[in-house]
Structures are given as structure tokens and as C-alpha cells.
Amino acid sequence: MEFTMDIFKQFDKKWALLTAGDEKSFNTMTISWGGLGTIWNKPVATVYVRQSRYTHKFMDENEYFTVSFYPEEYKKELGILGSKSGRDMDKMTASGLTSVKAGESMSFKEAEVTLVCKKLFKQSLLTENMPKDVADTMYADNDIHDMYIGEVVEIVKNR
């Protein structure tokens, strides 16, 4: 498997979509926090999902998830997927993106690259283990992120 992108720019500036579920039922959300690396001799993607997010349920209920990256021209669509909740509306239709099966999960045809990940680990972030200013700024409302680590089992390149 080969992945060649400026990953810091991808997550922070261009964003990505995190998707969990299957063809019958899935949800996606825009993410700007994440990482790639290795653990337990496996290539992995690490993502963070607030416990209040609708996608959190799909992450917990499914063994696989995807992280997909998009050309700059899809920033508006990713903005819709990051600002609307699948609980309240069909945001997939509203975004105009085309869902496609990716391994054991889902992604979108418009993605440049999709990482198909098998969930290996989940843990809640603990505010007592982070700098006080971060805890006070990011978690004043106590809406904590859970960290998910997934083994990258496939890389799908569409462009």
C-alpha cells in the first residue's frame, strides 16, 4: 500500500470525511483532526469523534470505517457534511456527493483517496490528561472526543 499526500495539510486545511456504516445505513462527517502512523506493526489511521455526534453511533456499531480525502473543489460539500446532522436530515443528498461501497464500509465517488480501516481501538480522551488551557477551551461543555484507531486495510485511489 502506498499513500503520498501532505497529510498535515489534508486534515487541517482541506479536511476529510469520516464515514461508518454500510450500504443500508451509514453516516459521514467532516473531520480536521486525525493522523496516520503505525501501531502494533500495522498501518493505522487515528480519528476523533465527539460523543454527541451522530457518526459516533455508527463508529461504535461497525467494525470498519473510511477516511476519504477530496480535491479543493469539494470544500462546499464537505462544509455541508460538517455542519448538518444526519439525525435531522438526509445530508448525503444535500451534499450532492455520490456514495459508493468501499471495502466493508462506505465512501464517495468524488474522493481522491479513501482509506478503508478496521477498528482496532477506542478510548475517550480524558481532560485530566491534557493541558488545562486545552481542556478549558475545547471541552468546557464536557462534550468529549473518543479516539478511534483503525488498521488501514485498503487504499482506494480514484484520481
Contact map, one row per residue, 1 for C-alpha under 8 A:
111000000000000000000000000000000000000000000000000000000000000000000000000000000000000000000000000000000000000000000000000000000000000000000000000000000110000
111100000000000000000000000000000000000000000000000000000000000000000000000000000000000000000000000000000000000000000000000000000000000000000000000000000010000
111110000000000000000000000000000000000000000000000000000000000000000000000000000000000000000000000000000000000000000000000000000000000000000000000000000010000
011111000000000000000000000000000000000000000000000000000000000000000000000000000000000000000000000000000000000000000000000000000000000000000000000000000000000
001111100100000000000000000000000000000000000000000000000000000000000000000000000000000000000000000000000000000000000000000000000000000000000000000000000000000
000111111100000000000000000000000000000000000000000000000000000000000000000000000000000000000000000000000000000000000000000000000000000000000000000000000000000
000011111110000000000000000000000011000000000000000000000000000000000000000000000000000000000000000000000000000000000000000000000000000000000000000000000000000
000001111111100000000000000000000000000000000000000000000000000000000000000000000000000000000000000000000000000000000000000000000000000000000000000000000000000
000001111111110000000000000000000000000000000000000000000000000000000000000000000000000000000000000000000000000000000000000000000000000000000000000000000000000
000011111111111100000000000000000000000000000000000000000000000000001000000000000000000000000000000000000000000000000000000000000000000000000000000000000000000
000000111111111100000000000000111110000000000000000000000000000000000000000000000000000000000000000000000000000000000000000000000000000000000000000000000000000
000000011111111000000000000000011000000000000000000000000000000000000000000000000000000000000000000000000000000000000000000000000000000000000000000000000000000
000000011111111000000000000000010000000000000000000000000000000000000000000000000000000000000000000000000000000000000000000000000000000000000000000000000000000
000000001111111100000000000000010000000000000000000000000000000000001111001000000000000000000000000000000000000000000000000000000000000000000000000000000000000
000000000111111110000000000001110000000000000000000000000000000000001100000001000000000000000000000000000000000000000000000000000000000000000000000000000000000
000000000110011111000000000001110000000000000000000000000000000000111100000001000000000000000000000000000000000000000000000000000000000000000000000000000000000
000000000000001111100000000111100000000000000000000000000000000001111000000001000000000000000000000000000000000000000000000000000000000000000000000000000000000
000000000000000111110000000111100000000000000000000000000000000011110000000000000000000000000000000000000000000000000000000000000000000000000000000000000000000
000000000000000011111000011110000000000000000000000000100000000011100000000000000000000000000000000000001110000000000000000000000000000000000000000000000000000
000000000000000001111100011100000000000000000000000000100110010111000000000000000000000000000000000000001100000000000000000000000000000000000000000000000000000
000000000000000000111111111000000000000000000000000000000110110110000000000000000000000000000000000000001100000000000000000000000000000000000000000000000000000
000000000000000000011111110000000000000000000000000000000000000000000000000000000000000000000000000010011100000000000000000000000000000000000000000000000000000
000000000000000000001111110000000000000000000000000000000000000000000000000000000000000000000000000010001100000000000000000000000000000000000000000000000000000
000000000000000000001111110000000000000000000000000000000000000000000000000000000000000000000000000000000000000000000000000000000000000000000000000000000000000
000000000000000000001111111000000000000000000000000000000000000000000000000000000000000000000000000000000000000000000000000000000000000000000000000000000000000
000000000000000000111111111100000000000000000000000000000100000000000000000000000000000000000000000000000100000000000000000000000000000000000000000000000000000
000000000000000000111000111110000000000000000000000001100100000000000000000000000000010000000000000000000000000000000000000000000000000000000000000000000000000
000000000000000011110000011111000000000000000000000000100000000000000000000000001000010000000000000000000000000000000000000000000000000000000000000000000000000
000000000000000011100000001111100000000000000000000000100000000000000000000000001100000000000000000000000000000000000000000000000000000000000000000000000000000
000000000000001111000000000111110000000000000000000000000000000000000000000001101100000000000000000000000000000000000000000000000000000000000000000000000000000
000000000010001111000000000011111100000000000000000000000000000000000000000000000100000000000000000000000000000000000000000000000000000000000000000000000000000
000000000011111100000000000001111100000000000000000000000000000000000000000000000000000000000000000000000000000000000000000000000000000000000000000000000000000
000000000011000000000000000000111110000000000011000000000000000000000000000000000000000000000000000000000000000000000000000000000000000000000000000000000000000
000000000010000000000000000000111111000000001111000000000000000000000000000000000000000000000000000000000000000000000000000000000000000000000000000000000000000
000000100010000000000000000000001111100000001110000000000000000000000000000000000000000000000000000000000000000000000000000000000000000000000000000000000000000
000000100000000000000000000000000111110000111100000000000000000000000000000000000000000000000000000000000000000000000000000000000000000000000000000000000000000
000000000000000000000000000000000011111000111000000000000000000000000000000000000000000000000000000000000000000000000000000000000000000000000000000000000000000
000000000000000000000000000000000001111111110000000000000000000000000000000000000000000000000000000000000000000000000000000000000000000000000000000000000000000
000000000000000000000000000000000000111111110000000000000000000000000000000000000000000000000000000000000000000000000000000000000000000000000000000000000000000
000000000000000000000000000000000000011111000000000000000000000000000000000000000000000000000000000000000000000000000000000000000000000000000000000000000000000
000000000000000000000000000000000000011111100000000000000000000000000000000000000000000000000000000000000000000000000000000000000000000000000000000000000000000
000000000000000000000000000000000000011111110000000000000000000000000000000000000000000000000000000000000000000000000000000000000000000000000000000000110000000
000000000000000000000000000000000001111011111000000000000000000000000000000000000000000000000000000000000000000000000000000000000000000000000000000000110000000
000000000000000000000000000000000001111001111100000000000000000000000000000000000000000000000000000000000000000000001000000000000000000000000000000011110000000
000000000000000000000000000000000111100000111110000000000000000000000000000000000000000000000000000000000000000000001000000000000000000000000000000011110000000
000000000000000000000000000000000111000000011111000000000000000000000000000000000000000000000000000000000000000000000000000000000000000000000000001111000000000
000000000000000000000000000000001110000000001111100000000000000000000000000000000000000000000000000000000000000000000000000000000000000000000000001110000000000
000000000000000000000000000000001100000000000111110000000000000000000000000000000000000000000000000000000000000000000000000000000000000000000000111100000000000
000000000000000000000000000000000000000000000011111010110000000000000000000000000000000000000000000000000000000000000000000000000000000000000000111100000000000
000000000000000000000000000000000000000000000001111110010000000000000000000000000000000000000000000000000000000000000000000000000000000000000011110000000000000
000000000000000000000000000000000000000000000000111110010000000000000000000000000000000000000000000000000000000000000000000000000000000000000011110000000000000
000000000000000000000000000000000000000000000000011111010000000000000000000000000000000000000000000000000000000000000000000000000000000000000010000000000000000
000000000000000000000000000000000000000000000000111111111000000000000000000000000000100000000000000000000000000000000000000000000000000000000000000000000000000
000000000000000000000000001000000000000000000000000111111100000000000000000000000000111000000000000000000000000000000000000000000000000000000000000000000000000
000000000000000000110000001110000000000000000000100011111110000000000000000000000000000000000000000000000000000000000000000000000000000000000000000000000000000
000000000000000000000000000000000000000000000000111111111111000000000000000000000000000000000000000000000000000000000000000000000000000000000000000000000000000
000000000000000000000000000000000000000000000000000011111111100000000000000000000000000000000000000000000000000000000000000000000000000000000000000000000000000
000000000000000000011000011000000000000000000000000001111111110000000000000000000000000000000000000000000000000000000000000000000000000000000000000000000000000
000000000000000000011000000000000000000000000000000000111111111110000000000000000000000000000000000000000000000000000000000000000000000000000000000000000000000
000000000000000000000000000000000000000000000000000000011111111000000000000000000000000000000000000000000000000000000000000000000000000000000000000000000000000
000000000000000000001000000000000000000000000000000000001111111000000000000000000000000000000000000000000000000000000000000000000000000000000000000000000000000
000000000000000000011000000000000000000000000000000000000111111110000000000000000000000000000000000000000000000000000000000000000000000000000000000000000000000
000000000000000000000000000000000000000000000000000000000011111110000000000000000000000000000000000000000000000000000110000000000000000000000000000000000000000
000000000000000000011000000000000000000000000000000000000010011111000000000000000000000000000000000000011000000000011110000000000000000000000000000001000000000
000000000000000001111000000000000000000000000000000000000010011111100000000000000000000000000000000000011100000000011110000000000000000000000000000001000000000
000000000000000011110000000000000000000000000000000000000000000111110000000000000000000000000000000001001110000001111000000000000000000000000000000000000000000
000000000000000111100000000000000000000000000000000000000000000011111000000000000000000000000000000000000010000001111000000000000000000000000000000000000000000
000000000000000111000000000000000000000000000000000000000000000001111100000000000000000000000000000000000011001111100000000000000000000000000000000000000000000
000000000100011110000000000000000000000000000000000000000000000000111110000000000000000000000000000000000000001111000000000000000000000000000000000000000000000
000000000000011100000000000000000000000000000000000000000000000000011111111000000000000000000000000000000000011110000000000000000000000000000000000000000000000
000000000000010000000000000000000000000000000000000000000000000000001111111000000000000000000000000000000000001100000000000000000000000000000000000000000000000
000000000000010000000000000000000000000000000000000000000000000000000111111000000000000000000000000000000000000000000000000000000000000000000000000000000000000
000000000000000000000000000000000000000000000000000000000000000000000111111100000000000000000000000000000000000000000000000000000000000000000000000000000000000
000000000000000000000000000000000000000000000000000000000000000000000111111111000000000000000000000000000000000000000000000000000000000000000000000000000000000
000000000000010000000000000000000000000000000000000000000000000000000111111111100000000000000000000000000000000000000000000000000000000000000000000000000000000
000000000000000000000000000000000000000000000000000000000000000000000000111111110000000000000000000000000000000000000000000000000000000000000000000000000000000
000000000000000000000000000000000000000000000000000000000000000000000000011111111000000000000011100000000000000000000000000000000000000000000000000000000000000
000000000000001110000000000001000000000000000000000000000000000000000000011111111100000000000010000000000000000000000000000000000000000000000000000000000000000
000000000000000000000000000001000000000000000000000000000000000000000000001111111110000000000000000000000000000000000000000000000000000000000000000000000000000
000000000000000000000000000000000000000000000000000000000000000000000000000111111111000000100110000000000000000000000000000000000000000000000000000000000000000
000000000000000000000000000111000000000000000000000000000000000000000000000011111111100000110010000000000000000000000000000000000000000000000000000000000000000
000000000000000000000000000011100000000000000000000000000000000000000000000001111111100000000000000000000000000000000000000000000000000000000000000000000000000
000000000000000000000000000000000000000000000000000000000000000000000000000000111111100000000000000000000000000000000000000000000000000000000000000000000000000
000000000000000000000000000000000000000000000000000000000000000000000000000000011111110110100000000000000000000000000000000000000000000000000000000000000000000
000000000000000000000000000000000000000000000000000011000000000000000000000000001111111110100000000000000000000000000000000000000000000000000000000000000000000
000000000000000000000000001100000000000000000000000001000000000000000000000000000001111111100000000000000000000000000000000000000000000000000000000000000000000
000000000000000000000000000000000000000000000000000001000000000000000000000000000000111110000000000000000000000000000000000000000000000000000000000000000000000
000000000000000000000000000000000000000000000000000000000000000000000000000000000001111111000000000000000000000000000000000000000000000000000000000000000000000
000000000000000000000000000000000000000000000000000000000000000000000000000000000001111111100000000000000000000000000000000000000000000000000000000000000000000
000000000000000000000000000000000000000000000000000000000000000000000000000000000000010111111100000000000000000000000000000000000000000000000000000000000000000
000000000000000000000000000000000000000000000000000000000000000000000000000000011001110011111110000000000000000000000000000000000000000000000000000000000000000
000000000000000000000000000000000000000000000000000000000000000000000000000000001000000001111111111000000000000000000000000000000000000000000000000000000000000
000000000000000000000000000000000000000000000000000000000000000000000000000000000000000001111111100000000000000000000000000000000000000000000000000000000000000
000000000000000000000000000000000000000000000000000000000000000000000000000000010000000001111111000000000000000000000000000000000000000000000000000000000000000
000000000000000000000000000000000000000000000000000000000000000000000000000011011000000000111111100000000000000000000000000000000000000000000000000000000000000
000000000000000000000000000000000000000000000000000000000000000000000000000010000000000000011111110000000000000000000000000000000000000000000000000000000000000
000000000000000000000000000000000000000000000000000000000000000000000000000010000000000000011011111000000001110000000000000000000000000000000000000000000000000
000000000000000000000000000000000000000000000000000000000000000000000000000000000000000000010001111100000001110000000000000000000000000000000000000000000000000
000000000000000000000000000000000000000000000000000000000000000000000000000000000000000000010000111110000111100000000000000000000000000000000000000000000000000
000000000000000000000000000000000000000000000000000000000000000000000000000000000000000000000000011111000111100000000000000000000000000000000000000000000000000
000000000000000000000110000000000000000000000000000000000000000000000000000000000000000000000000001111111111000000000000000000000000000000000000000000000000000
000000000000000000000000000000000000000000000000000000000000000001000000000000000000000000000000000111111110000001010000000000000000000000000000000000000001000
000000000000000000000000000000000000000000000000000000000000000000000000000000000000000000000000000011111100000000010000000000000000000000000000000000000100000
000000000000000000000100000000000000000000000000000000000000000110000000000000000000000000000000000011111100000000010000000000000000000000000000000000000000000
000000000000000000111110000000000000000000000000000000000000000111000000000000000000000000000000000011111110000000010000000000000000000000000000000000000000000
000000000000000000111110010000000000000000000000000000000000000011000000000000000000000000000000001111111111000000000000000000000000000000000000000000000000000
000000000000000000100000000000000000000000000000000000000000000001110000000000000000000000000000001111001111101001000000000000000000000000000000000000000000000
000000000000000000000000000000000000000000000000000000000000000000010000000000000000000000000000111110000111111000000000000000000000000000000000000000000000000
000000000000000000000000000000000000000000000000000000000000000000000000000000000000000000000000111100000011111000000000000000000000000000000000000000000000010
000000000000000000000000000000000000000000000000000000000000000000000100000000000000000000000000110000000001111100000000000000000000000000000000000000000000010
000000000000000000000000000000000000000000000000000000000000000000011110000000000000000000000000000000000011111111000000000000000000000000000000000000000000111
000000000000000000000000000000000000000000000000000000000000000000011110000000000000000000000000000000000000011111000000000000000000000000000000000000000000111
000000000000000000000000000000000000000000000000000000000000000000011100000000000000000000000000000000000000001111100000000000000000000000000000000000000011111
000000000000000000000000000000000000000000000000000000000000000001111000000000000000000000000000000001000010001111110000000000000000000000000000000000000011100
000000000000000000000000000000000000000000000000000000000000000001110000000000000000000000000000000000000000000011111000000000000000000000000000000000011111000
000000000000000000000000000000000000000000000000000000000000000111100000000000000000000000000000000001111000000001111100000000000000000000000000000000011111000
000000000000000000000000000000000000000000011000000000000000000111100000000000000000000000000000000000000000000000111110000000000000000000000000000001111100000
000000000000000000000000000000000000000000000000000000000000001110000000000000000000000000000000000000000000000000011111000000000000000000000000000001111000000
000000000000000000000000000000000000000000000000000000000000001110000000000000000000000000000000000000000000000000001111110000000000000000000000000111100000000
000000000000000000000000000000000000000000000000000000000000000000000000000000000000000000000000000000000000000000000111110000000000000000000000000111100000000
000000000000000000000000000000000000000000000000000000000000000000000000000000000000000000000000000000000000000000000011111000000000000000000000001111000000000
000000000000000000000000000000000000000000000000000000000000000000000000000000000000000000000000000000000000000000000011111100000000000000000000011110000000000
000000000000000000000000000000000000000000000000000000000000000000000000000000000000000000000000000000000000000000000000111110000000000000000000011100000000000
000000000000000000000000000000000000000000000000000000000000000000000000000000000000000000000000000000000000000000000000011111000000000000000001111000000000000
000000000000000000000000000000000000000000000000000000000000000000000000000000000000000000000000000000000000000000000000001111101000000000000001111000000000000
000000000000000000000000000000000000000000000000000000000000000000000000000000000000000000000000000000000000000000000000000111111100000000000001000000000000000
000000000000000000000000000000000000000000000000000000000000000000000000000000000000000000000000000000000000000000000000000011111111001000100000000000000000000
000000000000000000000000000000000000000000000000000000000000000000000000000000000000000000000000000000000000000000000000000001111111001000000000000000000000000
000000000000000000000000000000000000000000000000000000000000000000000000000000000000000000000000000000000000000000000000000011111110000000000000000000000000000
000000000000000000000000000000000000000000000000000000000000000000000000000000000000000000000000000000000000000000000000000001111111011000000000000000000000000
000000000000000000000000000000000000000000000000000000000000000000000000000000000000000000000000000000000000000000000000000000111111111000000000000000000000000
000000000000000000000000000000000000000000000000000000000000000000000000000000000000000000000000000000000000000000000000000000110111111100000000000000000000000
000000000000000000000000000000000000000000000000000000000000000000000000000000000000000000000000000000000000000000000000000000000011111110000000000000000000000
000000000000000000000000000000000000000000000000000000000000000000000000000000000000000000000000000000000000000000000000000000000111111111100000000000000000000
000000000000000000000000000000000000000000000000000000000000000000000000000000000000000000000000000000000000000000000000000000110111111111110000000000000000000
000000000000000000000000000000000000000000000000000000000000000000000000000000000000000000000000000000000000000000000000000000000001111111110000000000000000000
000000000000000000000000000000000000000000000000000000000000000000000000000000000000000000000000000000000000000000000000000000000000111111110000000000000000000
000000000000000000000000000000000000000000000000000000000000000000000000000000000000000000000000000000000000000000000000000000000000011111110000000000000000000
000000000000000000000000000000000000000000000000000000000000000000000000000000000000000000000000000000000000000000000000000000100000011111111111000000000000000
000000000000000000000000000000000000000000000000000000000000000000000000000000000000000000000000000000000000000000000000000000000000001111111110000000000000000
000000000000000000000000000000000000000000000000000000000000000000000000000000000000000000000000000000000000000000000000000000000000000000111110000000000000000
000000000000000000000000000000000000000000000000000000000000000000000000000000000000000000000000000000000000000000000000000000000000000000111111000000000000000
000000000000000000000000000000000000000000000000011100000000000000000000000000000000000000000000000000000000000000000000000000000000000000111111100000000000000
000000000000000000000000000000000000000000000000011000000000000000000000000000000000000000000000000000000000000000000000000111000000000000100111110000000000000
000000000000000000000000000000000000000000000001111000000000000000000000000000000000000000000000000000000000000000000000000110000000000000000011111000000000000
000000000000000000000000000000000000000000000001111000000000000000000000000000000000000000000000000000000000000000000000011110000000000000000001111100000000000
000000000000000000000000000000000000000000000111100000000000000000000000000000000000000000000000000000000000000000000000111110000000000000000000111110000000000
000000000000000000000000000000000000000000000111100000000000000000000000000000000000000000000000000000000000000000000011111000000000000000000000011111000000000
000000000000000000000000000000000000000000011110000000000000000000000000000000000000000000000000000000000000000000000011110000000000000000000000001111100000000
000000000000000000000000000000000000000000011100000000000000000110000000000000000000000000000000000000000000000000001111100000000000000000000000000111110000000
000000000000000000000000000000000000000001111000000000000000000000000000000000000000000000000000000000000000000000001111000000000000000000000000000011111000000
000000000000000000000000000000000000000001111000000000000000000000000000000000000000000000000000000000000000000000111100000000000000000000000000000001111110000
000000000000000000000000000000000000000000000000000000000000000000000000000000000000000000000000000000000000000000111100000000000000000000000000000000111110000
100000000000000000000000000000000000000000000000000000000000000000000000000000000000000000000000000000100000000000111000000000000000000000000000000000011111000
111000000000000000000000000000000000000000000000000000000000000000000000000000000000000000000000000000000000000011110000000000000000000000000000000000011111100
000000000000000000000000000000000000000000000000000000000000000000000000000000000000000000000000000001000000000011110000000000000000000000000000000000000111110
000000000000000000000000000000000000000000000000000000000000000000000000000000000000000000000000000000000000001111000000000000000000000000000000000000000011111
000000000000000000000000000000000000000000000000000000000000000000000000000000000000000000000000000000000000111110000000000000000000000000000000000000000001111
000000000000000000000000000000000000000000000000000000000000000000000000000000000000000000000000000000000000001110000000000000000000000000000000000000000000111
